[in-house]
Amino acid sequence: MSALCEPAGHNVRLMNAGDAVKRSVLLLSSCLAFSSAQAASECPGFPVLAMSGEALLAQVRALPPVGIDRERQACAPATIIDFAYSGGTLCRFGGEVDAATAAITRLVDGGELVEYLYLFPYAPDSHARLLALLAAHFSQVDKAAYPAFLQAARPGKETTALFAYGGYYISLGKPTEGDSAEWYSNVIFEKMDKPALGVRKVCQEGSDG
C-alpha cells in the first residue's frame, strides 16, 4: 500500500481552510486502486438520519481503519468539518455502494450537526444504485422547488436528484459530463434550516482560521 494511503488511526490533524478538501480529494483519487477486499461496514447516517454530530463522528471513527482531518471555517456561522478516509473503502452505503470519504460539519458554537456527506468513485451503474437507494427511503423534490443554493449552476458538478426527509435535504450529485474531475458521486445530507454550511461553503480568502 502506498504511504499516502496508509491509515492514520484515530488521530485528528487540524488543517488550514481548503487543505482538508484538497487532501481528501487527493486521497480519494490516489487510493481507489486499494479497495478493501474485506466486507465493509455500513455507512452510518443512512437510512436512519444522524441527529448528533458527536455520535456520527464516533460511528465513522469506528470504521477501521480511519484517519480524520479537521478544517475550521471562520465565516459566520463558524463551522468545523471532519473529513474521514481510509486506504480504500471507508464504508458501504446502504449495503450496496462503496464510499471512499466522509465529511461531517458541525457548528463551532454548540456543536450542532448541520451537514454530512459521502463521496463515491463515480460510475454510471453505482450512481444509479445510489439514486434507487435514496428514492426508496425519501420523498423526491421537484426541480422547480429546489432551494436557492441548489438553483445556481456549479462548475463541474450537477445535482441528479434532491430528496427531503426529517428536516434534511438529501442531494445526489455527480460530475458534469466532460469535466476533468469526472470520477466521483456524492450524497449530501444537510439541515433545511442551515443549508450550504459544509464543504459547499466558500469563505473569503484570509477569513478562515
TALIN-V78732 format. One line per field, one symbol per residue. ss: DSSP state (h for helix, s for strand, l for the rest). A space follows every 10 residues. Layout:
ss = ???
//
This chain:
ss = llhhhlllll lsssslllhh hhhhhhhhhh hhhhllllll lsllllllll llhhhhhhhh hlllllssss ssslllllss ssssslllll ssslllssss ssssssslll llssssssss sllhhhhhhh hhhhhhhlss llhhhllhhh hllsllssss sssssllsss ssssslllll lllsssssss shhhllllll lllllllll
//
